[in-house]
Amino acid sequence: MTISWFQAILLGLFASLSSMPGLGGTSIGNYTLGRPLIGGLVCGIILGDIPTGIMVGTAMQVVYIALVTPGGTVSADVRAVSYIGIPLAMVALKSYGLEASSADGAALATSFGTMVGTVGTVLFYGTATMNLLWQHIGWAAVEKRDYQKLYLVDMVLPWISHIVFSLIPTVIMCKLGANVVDAIKVALPMDGIAMKTLFTVGSLLPCVGIAILLKQIVRNAADFIPYLFGFTLAASMGINLVSSTVVAGMFAILIYKLKLLQLRKPAAAGAADFDDDEEEI
């Protein structure tokens, strides 16, 4: 598989739209287009291999499923994972002759995504730093009450930052990275220690993502029951991800309504006590 200049430019454009704070907006850009699950579909369409793109995106999404950006601090840039890591992982899978659905294929994909995600933090902070220049121009316009200039600051000037730190690096890394992948294949054969180590580390990375997610949502031992229930359904009934999501949605609605009932009971009891006091008076 090769990546043409046109395909690399399209990937760079989507990287610009999904970068944080993205030109596509936070909800549409960073939290939708920027997610590896969606990025895998986009990369699959651009590179002409949708199934592989989705499988690679799914494998990388598990690693970063609990990634948050508190205060603008990022440990990895999922925009780079989605639009640099996924295309290069797809090229690597084709080069090594691996299927994206196989264990080795998923391990290789997550390893590429992690490496690129760390590099992407430099691009993230580069974009944020350059945007400070436009912010300074915006504050100067506000002080002069030149509010029309704010449209330029908000809608036009940020494109420069995203072109410099999103579009251009993505285009170069995707286009030239394919040749690097071929060089890696020659230098690191499948049966070598380096590749075996890479596969081992890559297979453990999804566990890290799941562990971080559990740390955020599990408050007591009982919270593990619905979590393990999903694995039980998948193992015993062989249901897929969509079916599991429907079952999880049903349980989420039931738990939500039960929580509402628990909140209403103390409120109703308090109102009844208040009425009794009024009658006694």
C-alpha positions in Angstrom: 0.0 0.0 0.0 1.2 3.5 -0.9 0.0 6.9 0.1 -0.2 9.5 -2.7 0.3 13.2 -2.2 -3.4 13.8 -2.8 -4.3 11.2 -0.1 -1.7 12.7 2.3 -3.2 16.2 1.8 -6.7 14.9 2.6 -5.4 13.2 5.7 -3.7 16.5 6.7 -6.9 18.4 6.1 -8.9 16.1 8.5 -6.0 16.4 11.0 -6.4 20.2 10.9 -10.2 20.0 11.3 -9.9 17.6 14.3 -7.0 19.2 16.1 -7.6 20.6 19.6 -8.9 23.3 19.6 -10.0 22.1 16.2 -11.2 24.1 13.2 -14.1 21.8 13.1 -15.1 22.8 16.6 -14.5 20.9 19.8 -17.6 18.6 19.5 -17.4 17.9 15.8 -13.6 18.2 15.5 -11.7 16.9 18.5 -14.4 14.7 20.1 -15.7 13.2 16.8 -13.4 13.4 13.8 -10.3 13.3 16.1 -11.3 10.0 17.7 -9.4 6.9 16.3 -12.7 5.1 15.9 -14.0 7.7 13.5 -10.5 8.5 12.1 -10.1 4.8 11.1 -13.3 5.1 9.0 -12.0 8.3 7.4 -8.6 6.9 6.7 -10.1 3.7 5.3 -12.2 5.7 2.9 -9.3 7.9 1.8 -6.9 5.0 1.4 -9.4 2.7 -0.2 -9.5 0.0 2.5 -12.4 0.7 4.8 -12.4 -2.7 6.8 -8.7 -2.4 7.6 -9.1 1.3 8.6 -12.0 0.5 10.9 -10.2 -2.4 12.5 -7.0 -0.4 13.1 -9.0 2.6 14.4 -10.9 0.3 16.8 -7.6 -1.2 18.2 -6.2 2.3 18.8 -9.4 3.6 20.3 -9.2 1.0 23.1 -5.8 2.4 24.1 -7.0 6.0 24.3 -10.6 5.3 25.4 -10.1 7.1 28.7 -7.9 9.9 27.5 -8.8 13.4 28.8 -7.2 16.8 28.5 -7.5 18.4 32.0 -6.5 22.1 31.7 -5.3 21.6 28.2 -2.7 19.1 29.3 -2.3 16.1 27.0 -0.2 12.9 27.3 -0.9 11.9 23.7 -2.5 13.6 20.7 -5.3 11.5 19.3 -5.4 13.7 16.3 -1.9 12.5 15.3 -2.9 8.9 16.3 -6.0 9.1 14.0 -4.5 10.7 10.9 -0.8 9.8 11.1 -0.7 6.6 13.2 -3.6 4.8 11.5 -2.4 5.4 7.8 1.1 4.3 8.7 -0.2 1.3 10.6 -2.3 0.3 7.6 0.8 0.5 5.4 2.8 -1.5 7.9 0.1 -4.2 8.1 0.1 -4.6 4.3 3.9 -4.5 4.2 4.2 -7.3 6.8 1.3 -9.2 5.3 -0.7 -9.1 8.6 -4.5 -9.0 8.9 -5.8 -6.1 11.0 -8.2 -8.5 12.8 -5.4 -10.8 14.0 -3.7 -10.4 17.4 -0.3 -9.5 15.8 -2.0 -7.0 13.5 -3.8 -5.3 16.4 -0.5 -5.2 18.5 1.4 -3.7 15.6 -1.3 -1.1 15.0 -1.5 0.0 18.7 2.3 0.2 18.8 2.4 2.6 15.8 -0.4 4.7 17.3 1.3 5.1 20.6 4.6 6.1 19.0 2.9 8.7 16.9 0.6 9.9 19.7 3.6 10.9 21.8 5.2 12.8 18.9 1.8 14.5 18.3 2.0 16.2 21.7 4.7 18.5 20.2 2.3 19.4 17.4 -0.4 20.1 19.9 1.6 22.5 22.0 3.0 24.1 18.9 -0.5 24.9 17.7 -1.5 26.2 21.1 1.7 28.4 21.3 1.1 30.0 17.8 -2.5 30.6 18.7 -1.3 32.9 21.5 -0.2 35.3 18.8 -3.7 35.6 17.4 -5.1 35.9 20.9 -2.8 38.9 21.5 -4.1 40.5 18.3 -7.7 39.8 19.5 -7.2 41.5 22.9 -5.6 44.5 21.1 -8.7 44.7 18.9 -11.0 44.6 21.9 -9.2 47.4 23.6 -9.6 49.5 20.5 -13.3 48.4 20.2 -12.5 47.0 16.8 -14.9 44.1 17.2 -15.1 43.3 13.5 -11.5 42.2 13.6 -12.4 39.4 16.0 -13.9 37.5 13.1 -10.4 37.5 11.5 -8.8 36.4 14.7 -11.4 33.6 15.4 -12.1 32.3 11.9 -9.0 33.0 9.6 -5.8 33.4 11.5 -6.0 30.0 13.4 -5.8 28.3 9.9 -2.1 29.4 9.9 -1.5 27.6 13.1 -3.2 24.4 11.9 -1.6 24.5 8.5 1.9 24.8 10.1 1.4 22.3 12.9 -1.3 19.9 11.6 -1.6 19.9 7.9 2.0 20.1 6.8 3.4 17.6 9.4 0.6 15.1 8.6 1.2 15.3 4.9 4.9 14.9 5.2 4.8 12.1 7.8 2.1 10.1 5.9 3.7 10.5 2.5 7.3 9.9 3.6 6.4 7.5 6.4 5.4 4.8 4.0 9.0 4.6 2.8 10.1 4.5 6.4 7.8 1.6 7.1 9.4 -0.3 4.2 12.8 0.4 5.7 11.6 -0.8 9.1 10.4 -4.0 7.4 13.9 -4.6 6.0 15.7 -3.7 9.3 13.3 -5.4 11.6 12.1 -8.8 10.3 9.0 -10.5 11.7 11.0 -13.2 13.6 13.4 -10.7 15.2 13.6 -9.9 18.9 12.6 -6.2 18.2 9.4 -7.1 16.4 8.4 -9.7 18.9 9.0 -7.1 21.7 6.9 -4.6 19.7 4.0 -7.2 19.4 4.2 -8.0 23.1 4.1 -4.4 24.2 1.4 -3.6 21.7 -0.8 -6.4 22.9 -0.6 -4.9 26.5 -1.5 -1.3 25.6 -5.3 -1.9 25.3 -5.1 -3.2 28.9 -3.7 0.2 29.9 -6.6 2.0 28.3 -9.2 -0.2 29.9 -7.5 0.1 33.3 -7.5 3.9 33.1 -11.2 3.8 32.2 -12.0 1.5 35.1 -10.2 3.8 37.5 -12.5 6.6 36.4 -15.8 4.8 36.6 -15.4 2.2 39.4 -16.1 3.5 42.8 -16.8 0.2 44.7 -16.6 -3.5 44.1 -20.2 -3.7 42.9 -19.4 -1.5 39.9 -17.4 -4.5 38.5 -20.5 -6.6 38.1 -22.1 -4.8 35.1 -18.6 -4.5 33.6 -17.9 -8.3 33.8 -21.5 -9.0 32.8 -20.7 -7.6 29.3 -17.7 -10.0 28.9 -19.9 -12.8 30.1 -22.5 -12.0 27.4 -19.9 -11.8 24.7 -18.2 -15.0 25.7 -21.4 -17.1 26.2 -23.6 -15.6 23.5 -21.0 -14.4 21.0 -22.7 -11.0 20.6 -20.9 -8.2 18.8 -20.1 -4.7 19.8 -23.3 -3.2 18.6 -25.4 -5.8 20.5 -23.4 -5.2 23.6 -24.0 -1.4 23.3 -27.7 -2.0 23.0 -27.7 -4.1 26.2 -25.5 -1.6 28.0 -27.9 1.2 27.0 -30.8 -0.7 28.5 -29.0 -1.1 31.8 -27.9 2.5 31.7 -31.6 3.6 31.4 -32.7 1.3 34.2 -29.9 2.5 36.5 -30.7 6.2 35.7 -34.4 5.7 36.6 -33.5 3.9 39.8 -31.2 6.8 40.8 -34.0 9.3 40.1 -36.4 7.3 42.3 -33.8 7.3 45.1 -33.4 11.1 44.8 -37.2 11.7 44.8 -37.9 9.7 48.0 -35.9 11.9 50.4 -37.3 15.0 48.7 -40.9 13.7 49.1 -40.2 12.7 52.7 -38.9 16.2 53.4 -41.9 17.8 51.9 -44.2 15.6 54.0 -42.4 16.6 57.2 -42.7 20.3 56.2 -46.5 19.9 55.8 -46.8 18.2 59.2 -45.0 21.1 60.8 -47.3 23.6 59.2 -50.4 21.7 60.5 -49.0 21.6 64.0 -48.5 25.4 63.9 
